[in-house]
Amino acid sequence: MSPPITDALPDGYVPARIDPAWLAALTDDTSWHATSPAVPTPVPFPRLETGTLGDAGTAPLFDLEHATTAWFYSIGYQVSDAHVNPADMTREQHDWFNFDRAVLFTREKRAIAHRGNLLRLWPAHSDVTGEYALVCAPTVRGEYDLSNVDGLMVRLSATDLPAVVRDVIVASARMNTTVLLARTIDRMYS
């Protein structure tokens, strides 16, 4: 008897390209940049303002060109720009956020893949070993219905870098889009 669901691949599906030997050798210090990364600019999530945290410099979340690993922040459906000079948040900066029983996540941007191709891998800036997440940009253009944003953030159970880099490459191929890999640095409760 065949399974009730057929796993149909999307039109134009491009299989993931992964070198198993290179993947197995990845460490938190590994840095890599594709030679000619031509990536469309994804639709942004509803933007989370971060006050004075942005004073040290920011870049669009899916930007490939910043040299150092960036951090970003999220509360629910809102995601900040990438903070390219990451530093721990002061108490005053934390108190600037006005949220009611929400969880403020600090995440470290580690890799970006597009349609099965790894475009960028940044070395870890933080020595925190937290859970990883895949971040897929929304497809909605224009005004958001804040109760229904179609961007996706999926927590991963894997904690080793080779496994999660493979996940981001495969996910970007399967979804035919750009996917960001992030590691959770901190979560703060109001």
SULWO-V573992 format. One record per pair of residues at least 6 apart in sequence whose ideal C-beta (glycine too) atoms are under 7 Angstrom apart, sorted by the first residue. I is the first residue (numbers start at 1). J is the second residue. If there is no record, write none. Layout:
[[I	J] [I	J]]
This chain:
[[10	176] [12	176] [13	176] [14	115] [14	116] [14	173] [15	116] [15	173] [16	116] [16	169] [16	170] [16	173] [17	116] [17	117] [18	166] [18	169] [23	162] [23	165] [23	166] [24	162] [26	161] [26	162] [26	165] [27	161] [28	123] [28	124] [28	161] [29	123] [30	121] [30	123] [31	121] [31	122] [31	123] [32	121] [33	120] [34	117] [34	118] [34	119] [34	120] [37	64] [37	119] [37	120] [39	64] [39	114] [39	119] [39	178] [42	62] [42	137] [42	178] [43	137] [43	138] [43	139] [43	140] [43	141] [44	61] [44	137] [45	77] [45	78] [45	79] [45	137] [45	138] [45	149] [45	151] [46	77] [46	78] [46	144] [46	146] [46	149] [47	78] [47	80] [48	73] [48	74] [48	75] [48	78] [48	79] [48	80] [50	73] [50	80] [51	93] [51	96] [52	93] [53	83] [53	89] [53	93] [54	83] [56	83] [56	85] [56	87] [57	84] [57	85] [58	81] [58	82] [58	83] [58	84] [59	66] [59	70] [59	81] [59	82] [59	84] [60	81] [60	82] [61	72] [61	79] [61	81] [61	82] [61	180] [62	112] [62	137] [62	178] [62	180] [63	82] [64	112] [64	119] [64	120] [66	82] [66	84] [68	84] [68	125] [69	108] [69	109] [69	110] [69	122] [69	123] [69	124] [69	125] [70	82] [70	83] [70	84] [70	86] [70	109] [71	83] [71	86] [71	106] [71	107] [71	108] [71	109] [71	185] [72	79] [72	80] [72	81] [72	82] [72	83] [72	107] [72	109] [73	80] [73	104] [73	105] [73	106] [74	105] [74	107] [75	99] [75	102] [75	104] [76	102] [77	146] [77	149] [82	109] [86	125] [94	188] [97	104] [99	190] [100	190] [101	190] [102	190] [103	187] [103	189] [104	188] [105	184] [105	187] [106	185] [106	186] [107	133] [107	182] [107	183] [107	184] [107	185] [108	124] [108	125] [108	126] [108	182] [108	183] [108	185] [109	122] [109	180] [109	182] [110	121] [110	122] [110	181] [110	182] [110	183] [111	118] [111	120] [111	121] [111	165] [111	168] [111	181] [112	119] [112	120] [112	178] [112	180] [113	119] [113	168] [113	169] [113	172] [113	179] [114	172] [114	178] [115	172] [115	173] [115	176] [116	169] [116	172] [116	173] [118	165] [118	169] [121	165] [126	185] [128	185] [129	159] [130	183] [130	184] [130	185] [131	155] [131	156] [131	159] [131	184] [132	156] [132	158] [132	159] [132	164] [132	181] [132	182] [132	183] [133	153] [133	154] [133	155] [133	156] [133	182] [133	184] [134	154] [134	156] [134	167] [134	168] [134	171] [134	179] [134	181] [135	153] [135	179] [135	180] [135	182] [136	151] [136	152] [136	175] [136	177] [136	179] [137	151] [137	178] [138	149] [138	150] [138	151] [139	150] [140	150] [156	164] [156	167] [158	164] [158	167] [164	181] [165	181] [168	179] [168	181] [171	179] [172	178] [172	179]]
